[in-house]
Amino acid sequence: MASGDTINNYSKMKPIGKYIVVALANDETKTDSGLILSANDVNEFRYQRGVVVEPGTEVMDIKKGDKIYFDKSHSFTMLISNGQYTILQERDVVVVE
């Protein structure tokens, strides 16, 4: 899982509009039967889990620190303040934990 340090070290830049900055979760993925999936297997999934680092100025239902699942095919990665973050739009979030 993305650590609290990842969220706290993020610079004070603010995403605009419906964009959200997310730190990807590093959770170990296990099936119901107990099998641990490799990173290659996990990359085949359409949806990815992350922690919201900073919601945009027009994002209403998603808050900083929320754990979300999003459609990774509609996101992109950027280096911000020496950290790697995923940027996506609010409409691409499918689940908030």
Biopython code that builds the backbone (N, CA, C, O; Angstrom):
import numpy as np
from Bio.PDB.StructureBuilder import StructureBuilder

atoms = [
    (1, "MET", "N", (0.848, -1.175, 0.000)),
    (1, "MET", "CA", (0.000, 0.000, 0.000)),
    (1, "MET", "C", (0.885, 1.226, 0.000)),
    (1, "MET", "O", (1.979, 1.211, 0.564)),
    (2, "ALA", "N", (0.430, 2.251, -0.610)),
    (2, "ALA", "CA", (1.162, 3.512, -0.626)),
    (2, "ALA", "C", (1.268, 3.995, 0.813)),
    (2, "ALA", "O", (0.286, 3.982, 1.555)),
    (3, "SER", "N", (2.443, 4.414, 1.193)),
    (3, "SER", "CA", (2.646, 4.814, 2.577)),
    (3, "SER", "C", (2.130, 6.227, 2.813)),
    (3, "SER", "O", (1.922, 6.997, 1.876)),
    (4, "GLY", "N", (1.929, 6.545, 4.074)),
    (4, "GLY", "CA", (1.523, 7.889, 4.444)),
    (4, "GLY", "C", (2.576, 8.908, 4.041)),
    (4, "GLY", "O", (2.256, 10.057, 3.739)),
    (5, "ASP", "N", (3.859, 8.474, 4.037)),
    (5, "ASP", "CA", (4.936, 9.369, 3.618)),
    (5, "ASP", "C", (4.756, 9.801, 2.168)),
    (5, "ASP", "O", (5.041, 10.947, 1.822)),
    (6, "THR", "N", (4.286, 8.891, 1.320)),
    (6, "THR", "CA", (4.062, 9.230, -0.084)),
    (6, "THR", "C", (3.044, 10.351, -0.188)),
    (6, "THR", "O", (3.217, 11.283, -0.974)),
    (7, "ILE", "N", (1.998, 10.263, 0.592)),
    (7, "ILE", "CA", (0.957, 11.297, 0.569)),
    (7, "ILE", "C", (1.492, 12.584, 1.180)),
    (7, "ILE", "O", (1.253, 13.667, 0.645)),
    (8, "ASN", "N", (2.213, 12.480, 2.295)),
    (8, "ASN", "CA", (2.704, 13.668, 2.990)),
    (8, "ASN", "C", (3.831, 14.366, 2.247)),
    (8, "ASN", "O", (3.981, 15.580, 2.383)),
    (9, "ASN", "N", (4.641, 13.636, 1.455)),
    (9, "ASN", "CA", (5.758, 14.231, 0.733)),
    (9, "ASN", "C", (5.340, 14.885, -0.571)),
    (9, "ASN", "O", (6.152, 15.557, -1.207)),
    (10, "TYR", "N", (4.123, 14.707, -0.974)),
    (10, "TYR", "CA", (3.623, 15.299, -2.205)),
    (10, "TYR", "C", (3.671, 16.815, -2.072)),
    (10, "TYR", "O", (3.321, 17.370, -1.030)),
    (11, "SER", "N", (4.104, 17.471, -3.130)),
    (11, "SER", "CA", (4.206, 18.928, -3.087)),
    (11, "SER", "C", (2.815, 19.559, -2.989)),
    (11, "SER", "O", (1.802, 18.862, -3.047)),
    (12, "LYS", "N", (2.780, 20.831, -2.847)),
    (12, "LYS", "CA", (1.517, 21.548, -2.681)),
    (12, "LYS", "C", (0.858, 21.902, -4.017)),
    (12, "LYS", "O", (-0.022, 22.762, -4.060)),
    (13, "MET", "N", (1.275, 21.250, -5.108)),
    (13, "MET", "CA", (0.601, 21.480, -6.382)),
    (13, "MET", "C", (-0.819, 20.944, -6.277)),
    (13, "MET", "O", (-1.065, 19.943, -5.605)),
    (14, "LYS", "N", (-1.744, 21.610, -6.940)),
    (14, "LYS", "CA", (-3.160, 21.226, -6.865)),
    (14, "LYS", "C", (-3.643, 20.829, -8.256)),
    (14, "LYS", "O", (-3.541, 21.629, -9.186)),
    (15, "PRO", "N", (-4.170, 19.606, -8.422)),
    (15, "PRO", "CA", (-4.744, 19.242, -9.716)),
    (15, "PRO", "C", (-5.976, 20.103, -9.995)),
    (15, "PRO", "O", (-6.706, 20.482, -9.079)),
    (16, "ILE", "N", (-6.188, 20.395, -11.248)),
    (16, "ILE", "CA", (-7.278, 21.282, -11.649)),
    (16, "ILE", "C", (-8.458, 20.472, -12.164)),
    (16, "ILE", "O", (-8.281, 19.428, -12.793)),
    (17, "GLY", "N", (-9.664, 20.961, -11.892)),
    (17, "GLY", "CA", (-10.869, 20.341, -12.420)),
    (17, "GLY", "C", (-11.152, 18.990, -11.796)),
    (17, "GLY", "O", (-11.069, 18.831, -10.578)),
    (18, "LYS", "N", (-11.487, 18.017, -12.632)),
    (18, "LYS", "CA", (-11.899, 16.683, -12.182)),
    (18, "LYS", "C", (-10.735, 15.694, -12.093)),
    (18, "LYS", "O", (-10.960, 14.495, -11.927)),
    (19, "TYR", "N", (-9.479, 16.186, -12.202)),
    (19, "TYR", "CA", (-8.323, 15.293, -12.122)),
    (19, "TYR", "C", (-7.990, 14.951, -10.680)),
    (19, "TYR", "O", (-8.233, 15.738, -9.765)),
    (20, "ILE", "N", (-7.426, 13.754, -10.496)),
    (20, "ILE", "CA", (-7.057, 13.254, -9.177)),
    (20, "ILE", "C", (-5.634, 12.722, -9.263)),
    (20, "ILE", "O", (-5.285, 12.039, -10.226)),
    (21, "VAL", "N", (-4.801, 13.033, -8.252)),
    (21, "VAL", "CA", (-3.445, 12.490, -8.158)),
    (21, "VAL", "C", (-3.505, 11.301, -7.205)),
    (21, "VAL", "O", (-4.020, 11.410, -6.092)),
    (22, "VAL", "N", (-2.967, 10.148, -7.660)),
    (22, "VAL", "CA", (-3.063, 8.900, -6.906)),
    (22, "VAL", "C", (-1.675, 8.278, -6.755)),
    (22, "VAL", "O", (-0.875, 8.297, -7.691)),
    (23, "ALA", "N", (-1.397, 7.729, -5.576)),
    (23, "ALA", "CA", (-0.213, 6.901, -5.352)),
    (23, "ALA", "C", (-0.680, 5.451, -5.442)),
    (23, "ALA", "O", (-1.624, 5.061, -4.755)),
    (24, "LEU", "N", (-0.031, 4.658, -6.276)),
    (24, "LEU", "CA", (-0.453, 3.275, -6.471)),
    (24, "LEU", "C", (-0.192, 2.437, -5.231)),
    (24, "LEU", "O", (0.794, 2.639, -4.522)),
    (25, "ALA", "N", (-1.090, 1.495, -4.981)),
    (25, "ALA", "CA", (-0.954, 0.567, -3.863)),
    (25, "ALA", "C", (0.041, -0.517, -4.230)),
    (25, "ALA", "O", (0.076, -0.973, -5.373)),
    (26, "ASN", "N", (0.842, -0.928, -3.272)),
    (26, "ASN", "CA", (1.824, -1.985, -3.487)),
    (26, "ASN", "C", (1.412, -3.267, -2.775)),
    (26, "ASN", "O", (2.266, -4.053, -2.365)),
    (27, "ASP", "N", (0.122, -3.477, -2.630)),
    (27, "ASP", "CA", (-0.381, -4.633, -1.904)),
    (27, "ASP", "C", (-0.013, -5.932, -2.611)),
    (27, "ASP", "O", (0.060, -5.994, -3.839)),
    (28, "GLU", "N", (0.214, -6.963, -1.809)),
    (28, "GLU", "CA", (0.380, -8.309, -2.356)),
    (28, "GLU", "C", (-1.011, -8.792, -2.756)),
    (28, "GLU", "O", (-1.961, -8.654, -1.986)),
    (29, "THR", "N", (-1.134, -9.352, -3.946)),
    (29, "THR", "CA", (-2.435, -9.786, -4.431)),
    (29, "THR", "C", (-2.559, -11.294, -4.282)),
    (29, "THR", "O", (-1.748, -12.061, -4.802)),
    (30, "LYS", "N", (-3.601, -11.697, -3.553)),
    (30, "LYS", "CA", (-3.856, -13.110, -3.282)),
    (30, "LYS", "C", (-5.239, -13.479, -3.785)),
    (30, "LYS", "O", (-6.178, -12.690, -3.683)),
    (31, "THR", "N", (-5.358, -14.678, -4.327)),
    (31, "THR", "CA", (-6.672, -15.166, -4.742)),
    (31, "THR", "C", (-7.405, -15.705, -3.520)),
    (31, "THR", "O", (-6.813, -15.838, -2.449)),
    (32, "ASP", "N", (-8.690, -16.017, -3.674)),
    (32, "ASP", "CA", (-9.472, -16.582, -2.569)),
    (32, "ASP", "C", (-8.902, -17.907, -2.094)),
    (32, "ASP", "O", (-9.037, -18.262, -0.923)),
    (33, "SER", "N", (-8.260, -18.646, -3.006)),
    (33, "SER", "CA", (-7.693, -19.941, -2.627)),
    (33, "SER", "C", (-6.297, -19.819, -2.025)),
    (33, "SER", "O", (-5.695, -20.825, -1.649)),
    (34, "GLY", "N", (-5.771, -18.580, -1.930)),
    (34, "GLY", "CA", (-4.487, -18.372, -1.267)),
    (34, "GLY", "C", (-3.290, -18.244, -2.190)),
    (34, "GLY", "O", (-2.171, -18.074, -1.706)),
    (35, "LEU", "N", (-3.483, -18.318, -3.500)),
    (35, "LEU", "CA", (-2.369, -18.167, -4.430)),
    (35, "LEU", "C", (-1.935, -16.709, -4.498)),
    (35, "LEU", "O", (-2.774, -15.810, -4.561)),
    (36, "ILE", "N", (-0.634, -16.476, -4.485)),
    (36, "ILE", "CA", (-0.100, -15.127, -4.612)),
    (36, "ILE", "C", (0.168, -14.875, -6.087)),
    (36, "ILE", "O", (0.871, -15.647, -6.740)),
    (37, "LEU", "N", (-0.397, -13.788, -6.609)),
    (37, "LEU", "CA", (-0.253, -13.474, -8.028)),
    (37, "LEU", "C", (1.014, -12.657, -8.273)),
    (37, "LEU", "O", (1.393, -11.819, -7.455)),
    (38, "SER", "N", (1.661, -12.913, -9.405)),
    (38, "SER", "CA", (2.861, -12.168, -9.773)),
    (38, "SER", "C", (2.482, -10.770, -10.250)),
    (38, "SER", "O", (1.315, -10.492, -10.527)),
    (39, "ALA", "N", (3.479, -9.899, -10.342)),
    (39, "ALA", "CA", (3.244, -8.537, -10.832)),
    (39, "ALA", "C", (2.721, -8.569, -12.262)),
    (39, "ALA", "O", (1.894, -7.737, -12.635)),
    (40, "ASN", "N", (3.195, -9.526, -13.072)),
    (40, "ASN", "CA", (2.705, -9.644, -14.450)),
    (40, "ASN", "C", (1.228, -10.004, -14.480)),
    (40, "ASN", "O", (0.471, -9.469, -15.290)),
    (41, "ASP", "N", (0.817, -10.914, -13.596)),
    (41, "ASP", "CA", (-0.602, -11.278, -13.527)),
    (41, "ASP", "C", (-1.457, -10.090, -13.100)),
    (41, "ASP", "O", (-2.524, -9.850, -13.666)),
    (42, "VAL", "N", (-0.993, -9.361, -12.115)),
    (42, "VAL", "CA", (-1.737, -8.213, -11.602)),
    (42, "VAL", "C", (-1.847, -7.133, -12.677)),
    (42, "VAL", "O", (-2.873, -6.460, -12.773)),
    (43, "ASN", "N", (-0.806, -6.961, -13.479)),
    (43, "ASN", "CA", (-0.834, -5.950, -14.554)),
    (43, "ASN", "C", (-1.867, -6.260, -15.627)),
    (43, "ASN", "O", (-2.244, -5.374, -16.393)),
    (44, "GLU", "N", (-2.328, -7.502, -15.693)),
    (44, "GLU", "CA", (-3.353, -7.883, -16.660)),
    (44, "GLU", "C", (-4.746, -7.410, -16.248)),
    (44, "GLU", "O", (-5.649, -7.356, -17.081)),
    (45, "PHE", "N", (-4.930, -7.064, -14.964)),
    (45, "PHE", "CA", (-6.229, -6.601, -14.494)),
    (45, "PHE", "C", (-6.542, -5.231, -15.083)),
    (45, "PHE", "O", (-5.644, -4.410, -15.270)),
    (46, "ARG", "N", (-7.792, -4.994, -15.367)),
    (46, "ARG", "CA", (-8.191, -3.699, -15.929)),
    (46, "ARG", "C", (-8.188, -2.605, -14.864)),
    (46, "ARG", "O", (-7.886, -1.448, -15.154)),
    (47, "TYR", "N", (-8.524, -2.979, -13.637)),
    (47, "TYR", "CA", (-8.642, -1.990, -12.568)),
    (47, "TYR", "C", (-7.466, -2.087, -11.620)),
    (47, "TYR", "O", (-6.922, -3.166, -11.383)),
    (48, "GLN", "N", (-7.079, -0.928, -11.075)),
    (48, "GLN", "CA", (-5.933, -0.857, -10.191)),
    (48, "GLN", "C", (-6.334, -0.128, -8.918)),
    (48, "GLN", "O", (-7.265, 0.677, -8.919)),
    (49, "ARG", "N", (-5.626, -0.415, -7.833)),
    (49, "ARG", "CA", (-5.929, 0.193, -6.533)),
    (49, "ARG", "C", (-4.894, 1.260, -6.206)),
    (49, "ARG", "O", (-3.713, 1.110, -6.519)),
    (50, "GLY", "N", (-5.345, 2.332, -5.577)),
    (50, "GLY", "CA", (-4.434, 3.392, -5.167)),
    (50, "GLY", "C", (-5.019, 4.227, -4.048)),
    (50, "GLY", "O", (-6.165, 4.039, -3.641)),
    (51, "VAL", "N", (-4.208, 5.156, -3.556)),
    (51, "VAL", "CA", (-4.622, 6.068, -2.499)),
    (51, "VAL", "C", (-4.614, 7.480, -3.072)),
    (51, "VAL", "O", (-3.654, 7.891, -3.724)),
    (52, "VAL", "N", (-5.682, 8.208, -2.824)),
    (52, "VAL", "CA", (-5.788, 9.576, -3.331)),
    (52, "VAL", "C", (-4.805, 10.463, -2.574)),
    (52, "VAL", "O", (-4.858, 10.575, -1.350)),
    (53, "VAL", "N", (-3.911, 11.087, -3.331)),
    (53, "VAL", "CA", (-2.934, 12.008, -2.758)),
    (53, "VAL", "C", (-3.511, 13.419, -2.736)),
    (53, "VAL", "O", (-3.366, 14.147, -1.755)),
    (54, "GLU", "N", (-4.165, 13.790, -3.830)),
    (54, "GLU", "CA", (-4.770, 15.126, -3.912)),
    (54, "GLU", "C", (-5.896, 15.114, -4.946)),
    (54, "GLU", "O", (-5.652, 14.828, -6.118)),
    (55, "PRO", "N", (-7.128, 15.422, -4.525)),
    (55, "PRO", "CA", (-8.225, 15.541, -5.493)),
    (55, "PRO", "C", (-8.202, 16.917, -6.155)),
    (55, "PRO", "O", (-7.695, 17.879, -5.578)),
    (56, "GLY", "N", (-8.746, 17.006, -7.353)),
    (56, "GLY", "CA", (-8.799, 18.264, -8.085)),
    (56, "GLY", "C", (-9.774, 19.259, -7.491)),
    (56, "GLY", "O", (-10.501, 18.950, -6.547)),
    (57, "THR", "N", (-9.782, 20.447, -8.048)),
    (57, "THR", "CA", (-10.593, 21.549, -7.531)),
    (57, "THR", "C", (-12.092, 21.331, -7.687)),
    (57, "THR", "O", (-12.882, 21.937, -6.963)),
    (58, "GLU", "N", (-12.496, 20.466, -8.632)),
    (58, "GLU", "CA", (-13.926, 20.214, -8.864)),
    (58, "GLU", "C", (-14.368, 18.810, -8.459)),
    (58, "GLU", "O", (-15.487, 18.405, -8.774)),
    (59, "VAL", "N", (-13.511, 18.062, -7.768)),
    (59, "VAL", "CA", (-13.853, 16.703, -7.344)),
    (59, "VAL", "C", (-14.642, 16.799, -6.047)),
    (59, "VAL", "O", (-14.179, 17.382, -5.067)),
    (60, "MET", "N", (-15.844, 16.220, -6.050)),
    (60, "MET", "CA", (-16.733, 16.374, -4.903)),
    (60, "MET", "C", (-16.775, 15.157, -3.971)),
    (60, "MET", "O", (-16.786, 15.325, -2.751)),
    (61, "ASP", "N", (-16.798, 13.949, -4.514)),
    (61, "ASP", "CA", (-17.075, 12.756, -3.713)),
    (61, "ASP", "C", (-15.829, 11.994, -3.258)),
    (61, "ASP", "O", (-15.943, 11.026, -2.505)),
    (62, "ILE", "N", (-14.669, 12.406, -3.692)),
    (62, "ILE", "CA", (-13.432, 11.684, -3.370)),
    (62, "ILE", "C", (-12.524, 12.638, -2.602)),
    (62, "ILE", "O", (-12.300, 13.777, -3.010)),
    (63, "LYS", "N", (-12.006, 12.139, -1.475)),
    (63, "LYS", "CA", (-11.204, 12.973, -0.586)),
    (63, "LYS", "C", (-9.769, 12.445, -0.497)),
    (63, "LYS", "O", (-9.493, 11.292, -0.830)),
    (64, "LYS", "N", (-8.883, 13.299, -0.049)),
    (64, "LYS", "CA", (-7.484, 12.927, 0.171)),
    (64, "LYS", "C", (-7.427, 11.752, 1.152)),
    (64, "LYS", "O", (-8.083, 11.770, 2.194)),
    (65, "GLY", "N", (-6.631, 10.725, 0.804)),
    (65, "GLY", "CA", (-6.492, 9.552, 1.663)),
    (65, "GLY", "C", (-7.451, 8.420, 1.343)),
    (65, "GLY", "O", (-7.269, 7.312, 1.847)),
    (66, "ASP", "N", (-8.474, 8.661, 0.514)),
    (66, "ASP", "CA", (-9.413, 7.602, 0.122)),
    (66, "ASP", "C", (-8.681, 6.517, -0.659)),
    (66, "ASP", "O", (-7.799, 6.810, -1.466)),
    (67, "LYS", "N", (-9.048, 5.276, -0.418)),
    (67, "LYS", "CA", (-8.539, 4.145, -1.206)),
    (67, "LYS", "C", (-9.534, 3.908, -2.334)),
    (67, "LYS", "O", (-10.733, 3.759, -2.097)),
    (68, "ILE", "N", (-9.027, 3.875, -3.558)),
    (68, "ILE", "CA", (-9.903, 3.772, -4.718)),
    (68, "ILE", "C", (-9.441, 2.682, -5.672)),
    (68, "ILE", "O", (-8.277, 2.282, -5.668)),
    (69, "TYR", "N", (-10.374, 2.212, -6.487)),
    (69, "TYR", "CA", (-10.075, 1.368, -7.641)),
    (69, "TYR", "C", (-10.454, 2.172, -8.870)),
    (69, "TYR", "O", (-11.513, 2.797, -8.912)),
    (70, "PHE", "N", (-9.581, 2.153, -9.874)),
    (70, "PHE", "CA", (-9.817, 2.959, -11.067)),
    (70, "PHE", "C", (-9.425, 2.192, -12.318)),
    (70, "PHE", "O", (-8.658, 1.231, -12.263)),
    (71, "ASP", "N", (-9.964, 2.633, -13.439)),
    (71, "ASP", "CA", (-9.673, 2.044, -14.741)),
    (71, "ASP", "C", (-8.306, 2.538, -15.189)),
    (71, "ASP", "O", (-8.155, 3.694, -15.586)),
    (72, "LYS", "N", (-7.304, 1.655, -15.125)),
    (72, "LYS", "CA", (-5.935, 2.096, -15.400)),
    (72, "LYS", "C", (-5.699, 2.443, -16.867)),
    (72, "LYS", "O", (-4.721, 3.118, -17.185)),
    (73, "SER", "N", (-6.576, 1.996, -17.767)),
    (73, "SER", "CA", (-6.388, 2.337, -19.177)),
    (73, "SER", "C", (-6.717, 3.806, -19.456)),
    (73, "SER", "O", (-6.419, 4.314, -20.537)),
    (74, "HIS", "N", (-7.331, 4.489, -18.483)),
    (74, "HIS", "CA", (-7.666, 5.901, -18.646)),
    (74, "HIS", "C", (-6.835, 6.787, -17.722)),
    (74, "HIS", "O", (-7.266, 7.881, -17.357)),
    (75, "SER", "N", (-5.653, 6.322, -17.345)),
    (75, "SER", "CA", (-4.792, 7.100, -16.455)),
    (75, "SER", "C", (-3.416, 7.255, -17.092)),
    (75, "SER", "O", (-3.095, 6.582, -18.072)),
    (76, "PHE", "N", (-2.614, 8.141, -16.529)),
    (76, "PHE", "CA", (-1.231, 8.287, -16.971)),
    (76, "PHE", "C", (-0.359, 8.559, -15.761)),
    (76, "PHE", "O", (-0.851, 8.955, -14.704)),
    (77, "THR", "N", (0.942, 8.345, -15.921)),
    (77, "THR", "CA", (1.891, 8.472, -14.824)),
    (77, "THR", "C", (2.780, 9.684, -15.043)),
    (77, "THR", "O", (3.191, 9.983, -16.165)),
    (78, "MET", "N", (3.068, 10.379, -13.941)),
    (78, "MET", "CA", (3.944, 11.554, -13.989)),
    (78, "MET", "C", (4.920, 11.511, -12.822)),
    (78, "MET", "O", (4.629, 10.936, -11.773)),
    (79, "LEU", "N", (6.079, 12.125, -13.019)),
    (79, "LEU", "CA", (7.014, 12.347, -11.919)),
    (79, "LEU", "C", (6.728, 13.733, -11.358)),
    (79, "LEU", "O", (6.833, 14.735, -12.066)),
    (80, "ILE", "N", (6.366, 13.779, -10.081)),
    (80, "ILE", "CA", (6.063, 15.041, -9.412)),
    (80, "ILE", "C", (6.836, 15.049, -8.101)),
    (80, "ILE", "O", (6.696, 14.131, -7.293)),
    (81, "SER", "N", (7.639, 16.061, -7.887)),
    (81, "SER", "CA", (8.423, 16.181, -6.645)),
    (81, "SER", "C", (9.218, 14.914, -6.363)),
    (81, "SER", "O", (9.229, 14.423, -5.235)),
    (82, "ASN", "N", (9.877, 14.388, -7.379)),
    (82, "ASN", "CA", (10.710, 13.189, -7.276)),
    (82, "ASN", "C", (9.939, 11.938, -6.894)),
    (82, "ASN", "O", (10.529, 10.978, -6.400)),
    (83, "GLY", "N", (8.643, 11.931, -7.113)),
    (83, "GLY", "CA", (7.828, 10.745, -6.863)),
    (83, "GLY", "C", (6.996, 10.420, -8.086)),
    (83, "GLY", "O", (6.669, 11.302, -8.881)),
    (84, "GLN", "N", (6.660, 9.159, -8.231)),
    (84, "GLN", "CA", (5.847, 8.719, -9.368)),
    (84, "GLN", "C", (4.391, 8.650, -8.933)),
    (84, "GLN", "O", (4.051, 7.955, -7.976)),
    (85, "TYR", "N", (3.530, 9.379, -9.646)),
    (85, "TYR", "CA", (2.115, 9.441, -9.321)),
    (85, "TYR", "C", (1.278, 9.149, -10.556)),
    (85, "TYR", "O", (1.712, 9.390, -11.682)),
    (86, "THR", "N", (0.086, 8.634, -10.340)),
    (86, "THR", "CA", (-0.852, 8.365, -11.418)),
    (86, "THR", "C", (-1.908, 9.463, -11.401)),
    (86, "THR", "O", (-2.405, 9.851, -10.344)),
    (87, "ILE", "N", (-2.241, 9.955, -12.592)),
    (87, "ILE", "CA", (-3.235, 11.012, -12.747)),
    (87, "ILE", "C", (-4.427, 10.427, -13.501)),
    (87, "ILE", "O", (-4.254, 9.766, -14.525)),
    (88, "LEU", "N", (-5.623, 10.667, -13.001)),
    (88, "LEU", "CA", (-6.829, 10.187, -13.657)),
    (88, "LEU", "C", (-7.957, 11.154, -13.406)),
    (88, "LEU", "O", (-7.830, 12.070, -12.593)),
    (89, "GLN", "N", (-9.058, 10.957, -14.099)),
    (89, "GLN", "CA", (-10.227, 11.801, -13.893)),
    (89, "GLN", "C", (-11.208, 11.112, -12.950)),
    (89, "GLN", "O", (-11.234, 9.886, -12.846)),
    (90, "GLU", "N", (-12.000, 11.910, -12.275)),
    (90, "GLU", "CA", (-12.967, 11.391, -11.302)),
    (90, "GLU", "C", (-13.884, 10.347, -11.931)),
    (90, "GLU", "O", (-14.238, 9.371, -11.269)),
    (91, "ARG", "N", (-14.270, 10.524, -13.171)),
    (91, "ARG", "CA", (-15.201, 9.594, -13.835)),
    (91, "ARG", "C", (-14.605, 8.189, -14.001)),
    (91, "ARG", "O", (-15.351, 7.235, -14.219)),
    (92, "ASP", "N", (-13.276, 8.043, -13.902)),
    (92, "ASP", "CA", (-12.626, 6.743, -14.074)),
    (92, "ASP", "C", (-12.493, 5.969, -12.775)),
    (92, "ASP", "O", (-11.995, 4.843, -12.779)),
    (93, "VAL", "N", (-12.931, 6.552, -11.656)),
    (93, "VAL", "CA", (-12.933, 5.855, -10.371)),
    (93, "VAL", "C", (-14.181, 4.979, -10.338)),
    (93, "VAL", "O", (-15.286, 5.453, -10.603)),
    (94, "VAL", "N", (-14.000, 3.689, -10.010)),
    (94, "VAL", "CA", (-15.139, 2.774, -9.999)),
    (94, "VAL", "C", (-15.562, 2.382, -8.578)),
    (94, "VAL", "O", (-16.724, 2.036, -8.364)),
    (95, "VAL", "N", (-14.644, 2.428, -7.604)),
    (95, "VAL", "CA", (-14.968, 2.051, -6.224)),
    (95, "VAL", "C", (-14.149, 2.922, -5.277)),
    (95, "VAL", "O", (-12.966, 3.167, -5.511)),
    (96, "VAL", "N", (-14.792, 3.389, -4.204)),
    (96, "VAL", "CA", (-14.096, 4.078, -3.111)),
    (96, "VAL", "C", (-14.259, 3.207, -1.877)),
    (96, "VAL", "O", (-15.381, 2.859, -1.510)),
    (97, "GLU", "N", (-13.154, 2.849, -1.231)),
    (97, "GLU", "CA", (-13.224, 2.030, -0.008)),
    (97, "GLU", "C", (-13.453, 2.916, 1.192)),
    (97, "GLU", "O", (-13.542, 2.422, 2.316)),
]
sb = StructureBuilder()
sb.init_structure("model")
sb.init_model(0)
sb.init_chain("A")
sb.init_seg("    ")
for serial, (resi, resn, name, xyz) in enumerate(atoms, 1):
    if name == "N":
        sb.init_residue(resn, " ", resi, " ")
    sb.init_atom(name, np.array(xyz, "f"), 0.0, 1.0, " ", f" {name:<3s}", serial, name[0])
structure = sb.get_structure()
